[in-house]
């Protein structure tokens, strides 16, 4: 099936802007949103609501940091934009996969727009670079990969080209890199820089940041939280904490690790493109090749995908990390000369997955002791694709916030189209206007 992309979803400059002032200025009567979670999903959701005239408070147990200590999952992420399923695979739910294809293209266009101005793209931490994908057999021999390639071609990405010559052009060893390849222009995000910029942006637009930890199911303390923060609606953007905050027992981690090496052109020809062999292409989650230029000086080498592994105890000498490095050096022999980043040689984190993959929907349980609908909206379970799906999910959250504010009955996630989810900007604005009358 070719993915149909008729967008009335979130759009840069029309619906959100990277300017320091909100697109629609709030007043004392504007609606108030409480966002729980300070990663990329929470910050992008906050940006979207701020530009629709909401007062926004973000509560998070921690924020982006830049020390030797453990960093946020959003910072550790490879942050290469990908069309689903992503490099690490694990996308098994058909409803979530369908929606993720829509969400990722909303995000693609916005990240592309944010990278378009050379004067500020460094500050924003996003650049468009070639992203090449390699396959062990001709793509026509793998029906799933052929279908995915056709969807990508039809979706509107820039710079798509397919050629086995890409292996030689990117200096890949064909005995380890496969026989077929295609590449496209994709957003590649320097997560430390982008998180700094996003936090500054939402604060400039008026968001209040509160450091606190919530230990209970949000539904059980919804009224208490709304009273405490004078909130009309609550949005859960907490990742793995969804197991507690949403009562979702299907949440689980997939541990990942990335080696960071110096990519300045001195030890090997500078890698200017992302190079990957995806799990779904080799049908083996243990054979991922994931090479991504983080910024001008750092190249990320990955990857691994260890389900239900909670411990962050990997080292450069851990066997699975040694195998990962050997696999990537066989794929791109230039890496045998690579120097480790002396300040931060190994990044590791827990991708927040759930059995039905990404959840962007209203709280389906009624408020305790009543039949009234909750005003909680969920956006979590993004796995390794938080950056790729961020703006698309925020677009749907805006729609769901409009529903919640009208106290209409919630409905489970379905295979939505952009026509179904026109972000309800007019409805959200109508609710805001009513509040002022």
N, C-alpha and C positions, 0 to 999 in steps of 0.2 A: 504494500500500500504506500503510495506517495503521500507524504505529509502535506496537508493543505494549510497554507499560511495566509489567511485573510485577517489582518490584525486590526482590532480596535482596542488593543491592550495598551498598557503603559507605554508612553512615548516621551523621550527626552525633549525638553523645551516646551512641549505642549502640556504635559501632566506633571513633570518634575523638572527642576533646573539645578545645576551645580552652583548657583549663586548663593551667597551667604544669607539672603533674606528669603522667607517663604514665598511661594508663588501666590498663595492666598493668605493674607495676614489674619491671624485669629483675634478675637476680642474676648471680653469677659464672659460672653454667652456661648462661645464656641465649644464644641464637644471635646472631651478629654479622654485620651487613650493611655493605658498603662501597658508597656511592653516589658515582658520578662525575658531577659537574655541579651547579652551585649556583644554577640558575635556578628558576622556579616549579615545573617538573616535578620537579626534584631535591628541593626543599624539601617539597613536598606528599607525595612518596613517602616521604621521611624521617619526616615527621609520622605517616603511616599505620603505618610499621614500628615507630616508637617506642611508639605506643599499643598495639601488639601485643606489647610486652615485649622488643623487640630492642635490642641495643647497636648504635648507628649512627654511622658515620664518613662525612662528606661531604668529598670531595676536589674542588676546583675551582681553575681557573687564576686566577679573579677572582670578586669578589662585588659585590653591588649597591653603587653609589656615587652620590653626590649633588652632583657638581661639574660644571664645564663640560666635563670630559672625556667621551669616549664611554661611554654607559651600557650595561648588559646588555640583551640583546634582550627579556628579560622586563619590563624597565622601560620600554622604548620602545614596547612593544605598545599598541595601542588599548584592549585589555582590556575590550571590550564582549562580554558573553556572547551567543553566537549559536547557533542551531540549524543544523547543517551542511546544505549547504555554506556556508561563511562568506562575508563581504562580498567578499573578494578572489578568491573562486572557487578554481580550481586543484584541486578535490577530484574526482579522476577514477577512483580505484580503488574498485570496488564493495564489497569486503570492508572496507576501511578506512572508507568512508562509512557502511556499516551499523553498524559498531562505534562510530563517532563519534557517531551519534545516541543510542546507549545511554550512552556516556561523558558526553556533554554534559548529559544529564538527571540523572545522579548528581551532577555538579558543580553544576548549577542548584540542586538542593535544599540542598546544603551551603552554597553561597554565600548563598542566601536565608536559611538559618538563622543564618549568621554576621552577616548584616545586620539581623537581627530585633531586636536589643537596641540601642536608641538610645544607651545609656550607653557602649557600647564599639565601635560600628560605625565611628566615625571612626578609632579606634586601629587597627582591622583593615583599614581602607582599602576597604571595600565598602559600597555602597548599592544598593537596588533602586529603579530609575527607569524611566519609560516609554521604550520603544525602538520607534520607528516605522519601517516599511519602505514604500517608495513604488515604484510600478510604472507603466511607460509604456503598458500596455494593461490592460483589465480582467483580473483574475486568471484568470477562467474561460477566457480565450483562450490562456493559456500552461499547458499540461498539467503541466509540471514545477513551476511555481510554485503551481498549485492543489494538487497532491499534497503539496508541502512545507507549505503552509498547513494542510491537513487533518491532517498529522502533528503540527504544532506544537499545534494545537487539542486533539488527543487525548493529547498527551504530559504534560499537567499543569502547564503554565505558568500564572502568575497574570495576571489583568487583560487577557486577550485581547479585542480588539474590532476590527472591520473597518468602515471607513467612508471614503468619499472626502472627508468633511468634515474628516478629520484634516489634509489639506493646508492648509485655511484656519486651523484651530485652531493649527497649528504654524508659521503665517506663511510657508509654502512657496509659491513662485511656480509656479502650476500649469502654465505653459508649459515649465517645466524640471523639474518634480517629478512629472509623470505624471498619471494619471487615477484611480488606485486606491491604497488604502493599508490597512495594518493595524498595530496596535501591541500590545505586551504589556509586562509588568513584567519587567525583566531586571537581573541583577547588572552594575553598572558599577564598575570597580575602579580606584582610585588606586594605580598600580603601585609608585611610590616608597614610599608608606606601607605598602602590603600586603607588599612585600618586606622592609621593616624589621621588620614585625610577625612575618612567617613565620620570619625568621632568629632573632629573639629567642625565638620559641616553641619551635623545635626545639632550640635551645641550652638553654632552661630544662628541656625534657624529657630532656636528657642527651646530645644529639648533640655529637660532636667535629667541628670544622671545620678542614680542613687546606688551605692554599694550595699547590698544586702543579700542574704540567702533565704530562699523560701523552701521549707521542708515538707510541705503538705500538698495534697491534691488541690489544685486551684479551685475546683468546683466546691469543695468543702469550705473554703475560706473566701469565696468570691465576694460576698457582700462585705466582709471585713476589709478585703483589699480595696474594693471600690470606694468604701468609706474613707479608708486611710489615705488614698491618693486622689480622692474626688474624681474617680474615673467612671466614664460612661461605658467603657468597653475594655477588655483585657485581651492581649495577644500573647500567646505562648510561643516563644522562639528559642527554646532552651536546649535543643539537641537531645543528648542521652538522658537528661533530667526529665524528659517526657514520661519515663517509667514511673516517676513519682508525681510530677505536676499534672499529668494527664491520666494517671492511673493506667498506663499503657504497658502491660507486661511483655509486649512483643519487642520492645526496644533492646538493642544489643550493640556492642561495639565491634568494629573491624579495625584491628590495630594496623597502623602503617608506619613506615620508616623511610626517611630520605637522607642520603649522604649529600653533603654540600661540598663542592669543590670550586677552586678558583678558575674562572672562565674569562681570563683577560687576554688570551692569545699568546701567552709566553711559553706555556708548556705543551700546548697542542692548538691546532687551528680553532679559533673561537667558534663555539656552537651558537648559531644565530637562529636556529629553528627548534621547535619541540619535536622530538622523535619518539614514537611509541609503537609497541606491539601490545594490543589490548587483550585482556583476559578472554573476552568473547570471541576473539579471532583465533586464539590458540586453544580455546576451550579448556583452559587450565589457569586457575587463579594464582598459581605459584610460578608462572612463567611470564610475568609482566615485565616489559621494558618501558621505562618512563623517564625520559630525559627532557628537562625543561629549563631554559635559561631564565632564572628568577629576575635578574636585572643585568646591568652591564658587567658585573664581576662574579656572579655566582651561578653555577649550574647545579640543578638538582638531579640526583641519580636515584631512581627507584625502579620498581616498587614491590611492596608486599601487601597481602591482604589476609590477616589472621582473624577469623571470626571468633567472637566471645573470648578474646584475650584482653583482660583488663589491665595487666601490669605494664607499666612504662619502664621496663628494665633492659631494653635493648642496648647493646654496645656495638662498636665497630667490629668486635671479635665474635659477636653472636653468630652462630653458623648460618642462620637464614639471611643475615645482613652480608656475610662474606659471599654467599651464593648469589645474592642479588647483585653485588658489585662485580663478581666474575661474569655473570650473565650479561651485564651492560657493557663490560669491557670487551667481551667477545663480539657483541653487536656493533660497538663503535670502538675499534682498537685504539684510537687516539687517546682514550681515557686511561690507558695504562700509565700514561705520564702525568696524570692529574695530581695536583696538590690539594689536600684537604683545606677547607676553611678553618684557620687556626682558632677562631673565636667561637664557632658554632658548627662543628663538623657533622653532627648527626641530629636530625630533627625526628621526633616520633610523637604520635598522637593517636587518638581513638576516633575513627569515623562514626558518626551517630546514625546507625541503621535501625530499621524496624522490619518486621516480617512482611508488611504490606508496603514497604518502601515509604516514599514521602507522604506526609499527611498535611494537607492544607484544607481544613474544613472547620465548621462550627463545632462546638461541644455538643454532642448528640444526647448526652444525658440531661434530663431536666434538673432544675435546681432542687436540692434535697428537700423532701417533704411537700413538694408542689408539682404542678404540671407546667410551670412556667419555663420557657426556654432560657438557657444561660446566655450571657453576653460574653462568653469566652470564645476566642478564635484561635485555632492551632496552626502553627507552621513549623514543623520539625521532622526529623527523620531523613534529612537530605543526604546522608551518607557522605561520599566523597565529592559531592557536586554542589555544595552550598554556594560557591561563587558563580557557577554556571547557571544556577536556577534562581538566584537571588531576586532579581527584578521581576521575573515572571511570577514567582510565588507572592511577592509583595502586591502585584497587580490583583491577584485573586483575593488576597487578604483584604484589600480595599473594598472589593465587592462584598465580601462576607461581613465586614464591619458595617456596611450599609444595611445588610439584612439584620444583623444583630441589633442595631440601633432602632429598627422598626419592630423588633420582637416577633419577627415571623418565625415559623417553625423551621428548625434546621433540617438539612437533608444530607445524607452521606455523599462523599465524593463520588463523582461519576466521570464518564469520558466527556468532559466539557470541550466546547469549541470556543473560539474567541467571540463568536456571536452570542453564545450563552453567557459569557462572562465579560461583557463590555466594560469591566471594572466599575460599573455603576457610579461613575463620577457624577452624573447628574443627580442620582439618588442621594449620594453622600452629600453633595452640595445642598440638595433640597432639605435634608435633615438638618444641616448646619443652619440654613436660613430659617427653618421653623423654630429652631432653638433661640433665634435672635428676636422673634416676633413676640 
